[in-house]
Amino acid sequence: MKKAKPTRAEQLRRHREIFEYALAHGLTLKAAEFAMLREARAARLARMNRCGRAIAPAPATPLADRPLRPIPPNAPWMMTE
């Protein structure tokens, strides 16, 4: 589902929040926006951890790093000449 396009007032409100954050932390507008997104994500994850709905990382499989078939020593793409 697509989000509705923000109104002009919402756009200006968001810009003001970013601008004030940038002034308070000595950042550029772009860097302040990314920092605000990082903080919001960290707060969201902390909330999820507190209520027990944390997202578990995918289990690492030892086969993920190995090729599906053994590589022959004379494979054409292995030739360096």
PEBELHU-V478440 format. One record per pair of residues at least 6 apart in sequence whose C-alpha atoms are under 7 Angstrom apart, sorted by the first residue. I is the first residue (numbers start at 0). J is the second residue. D is the distance in Angstrom with one decimal. If there is no record, write none. Layout:
{{I	J	D} {I	J	D}}
//
This chain:
{{17	28	6.5} {17	31	6.1} {17	32	5.9} {18	28	6.3} {20	31	6.3} {21	27	5.9} {21	28	5.9} {21	31	5.1} {47	53	5.1}}
//
